[in-house]
């Protein structure tokens, strides 16, 4: 068995993995990236539409263009990239972590490193996750799988399409299927509002007169061998109006019903996960509960924009570099999601440095105000404007604002969303 | 005449109000940046969209990761021309290697619109 040794190993060569690895390499560490696909780039490569990079590059790029900004840097660096290679376990028992890898080109390989960065991204929720009843015919795809088939492999999953869920990938695929000569008969959303961005409703549905059925639940998928239709019913005053159910005939169903961090490997390796996000619990250095194992990007929590993923990954890479130089977490202040907040990442702050928090609201609110409570006492309020669950909120905190926590035993910073005082 | 639009220039998605007076002057409000103003005017006069698609790569095996080459328009395409442009793109077969930004169609039908490759693809 081949054995290799590095300062740092990054798992996944998507946007997060590449950005973290480049940061480690910049700080002079011998870095490897392990990628299970045959090339670096991750999910960006199948997102051929534009809209990426407005924050990172101040221009609007397609997914492949955004990826190539990083794969280009990777090619010019000393980073070792192992493609077609899957990490099956991480042994983090000692200072030197050992990654067991299976590879088409390298056989079984053991890779050791003092720091590991998890950057495996996320996966799609599927029919089983949301328990759609009915038949089990061919023709039911997740939207992202359909995207890969159409944009990379050059196959159409079907001709007459119904999309369940109004996430952005589903909306983007509605337009793509239409542009590929298919007919999209509707997008079905259980919530009373679409979960994708307004711009995607306009340019992916309205441009093609595709109906959006909000407040509609999918009753069943119909078809013995191949999908023949989807039965849906409206939700009225909180109850399913089954007497108003109707069938939309189609031969293909695409599901765009959310994403979950991809953490089978983390779980197998005994890394503790957060029950709300499904990602690893992190401290102020973006380090998991396993010493020397860091995480960034969609493996931690699902981000709105790849630009945010890259920003977080750079910090994770820098923290991993700091760890290799001997830096250790300082005085950690636990962070708690208070009223109207779904989750906060990371789960603790370092009171001696500047910290960045990402979090999500549970509610749609105008004129929202963020309230920070330290040890139960209100220390700061910040105007947050319009908030909604589909938009991540970012908060930077200075060390001076948190200094008082040092005098407390087991201090907690609680972040909640309230209304602006009149 | 009053019309409500959703700006699609960036992910903010401002709600724009376009009002036309009796002389045909257009007044735009609700935009949070100047680009929203331009978008609303164009959306009323001649709506355009950036077009992204893929073209066939010659001689690739089934399930190869390079059977399709992603391409984009260098500028937004008038909506009523997108079908025609797509049909032309779907008839193209391209040889590898291709570099990012390489023109696939130049100045399509004298519109000034170029179609370029949005990734590099080796042999």
Interface residues (C-beta under 8 A of the other chain):
Chain A: X37 X38 X39 X45 X48 X49 X50 X51 X54 X60 X62 X63 X64 X65 X67 X68 X150 X151 X152 X153 X154 X179 X197 X198 X199 X201 X202 X203 X207 X304 X305
Chain B: X5 X6 X7 X8 X9 X10 X11 X13 X15 X49 X50 X52 X53 X54 X56 X62 X63 X64 X65 X67 X68 X70 X72 X79 X82 X86 X100 X118 X119 X120
